[in-house]
Amino acid sequence: MKAIIIIISFLLEGVVSNFVPINGFFAPLFTLVALIIIYPLFDEEVEYYKYTFLTGLAYDLFYTDTILFHAIIFCFMAFIITRLNLVLSDNYLNILIIMGICILIYRVVTYGFLVLVSSMVFDMAALIMSILKSLIINLIYSVLLFFIVKKCQKKYKF
Amino acid sequence: MVLTLLAASLKEDRDLNPIEKVAKDIGTVVLKVVSTPFNFVHDKLDEMAEKNNLYKKYKELKNKEDQVDSVIAQNENLQNEIDKLKETLDLKTVLSDKVYLNATVVSRNIGYWYDEITIDKGSKNGIEKGMAVIIPDGLIGQITKVSNYSSTVKLLSNENMNDKISVKIKVGDGYVYGLISMYDSKTNTYTVEGISENVDIEKGADVVTTGMGTIFPSGLMVGTAQKVTTDNFDLSKVVEVKASVNFDDLDYVTVLKRKSE
């Protein structure tokens, strides 16, 4: 089930990116959303980190042509998710809060690294816009995915 | 460690390693299959929207129809002249000679910081790093990474576009030359700098590539001049150029290969 959620979200991110405006307010980060939603389904954190690392690796290979960058960043995000889940329970509102915090951290960290190693110039407005751009569609997706996962959990008792 | 890995990944001259190539090819095939039903629905919706405008389009085309024959004749005449001049000068190719390869956009990387797209043609189809990529409206970017059956295109809207693109702007019967220095996504405009000639650039003047350097063939449409100002030292002109392409609407692209001798 966990693997299916990740694979569907991973592929959906690629598909949806083809249909939304490149500079619009709908930048999908469905893979990250899936990693947040599936965390409560894991019994052991080590297994969760394994899934996260492999997902990040696939993200590097399929989407961004980078080497291990997203594998490490996603593991860092997994660490944040595990810490947040210690203080926030598993419900709709908290999922939205975790989602918002994770998008904020993910965007700041990736932008920070890119500014450090590439010729990109740091632009605070661009950073804020990118966070806002990512929020709307991903918050909607996280609510939908959370709803589906909860329904499936009740039905199939996993 | 992350910084080192990222710096190594982002090196302009980096080629994909064999594992990355295989993974990217598999990913492209999978994404293409998954996207098929979505693309079908998208195409049908586009078709329906276009059907509403059929009469208006028919009228427009009817008006243009009369001009087509004369343009074709003029084009043939110019091509003959080019061929004769090439023969006279013993030239095998000119800067505008190019070979076309059509491709479909498989994914667009918008969740990431760089504006890049992945297309479904790779080295096995004759694609090479550095080739220009266009759509019917004009130039959109260049190939940066190539695997066997897919390639990555860095769009001109990319903030990390290190290679300055040489362009020329039509002024009367001649041209003035400049370099694209940046792109503004809010206004969909490029900034062209380095024009030292003291000439009046008209609003709406065509801006095309020069063919200088090794990247782009000449004559590719980039946009139209929108606003002309001078730089901080009042030494050269800075032209705001409205991009001729819409970076939000990229489904099918054409890869151009400059003909080499």
Interface residues (C-beta under 8 A of the other chain):
Chain A: L11 E13 G14 V15 S17 N18 F19 V20 P21 I22 N23 G24 A27 P28 L29 A58 L61 F62 Y63 T64 D65 T66 I67 L68 F69 I72 I73 T110 Y111 F113 L114 L116 V117 S118 S119 M120 V121 S130 S134
Chain B: M1 V2 L3 L5 L6 A7 A8 S9 L10 L16 I19 E20 A23 K24 G27 V30 L31 V34 S35 F38 N39 H42 V105 V106 S107 R108 N109 I110 G111 Y112 W113 D115 E116 T118 K145 T152 L155 S157 E159 N160 N162 S185 K186 F247 D248 D251
